[in-house]
Amino acid sequence: MSLTVEDFQHELADALRQYEKYVVCIEKTPDEFLKSLRSLLEKAIKAFETRAAGLRHGIALDGHVTIILSETDGPKPLCGIYFNLHSPYRKK
């Protein structure tokens, strides 16, 4: 199976709606966020397709978002998009 970013348009659209509605981020506009999401999804797809035997996930992340593709019995993997929320006041 050859996966593409377009296979996950529904998941990307949902993440973009959540970003525009709930996430306060002064580093990326919604358009920049979508571009970043697409790039991360491409990396997650590559990690998923080239994973070692016995592994079930492909993961890609940056400072704001984590994308996980998980193997299923269906025609395409599950796609989880998680926001890495943090506070500038958090102690290191």
Secondary structure as UniProt FT lines:
FT   HELIX           5..8
FT   HELIX           9..22
FT   TURN            26..27
FT   HELIX           30..49
FT   TURN            53..54
FT   STRAND          57..61
FT   STRAND          65..70
FT   STRAND          78..83
FT   TURN            88..89
//
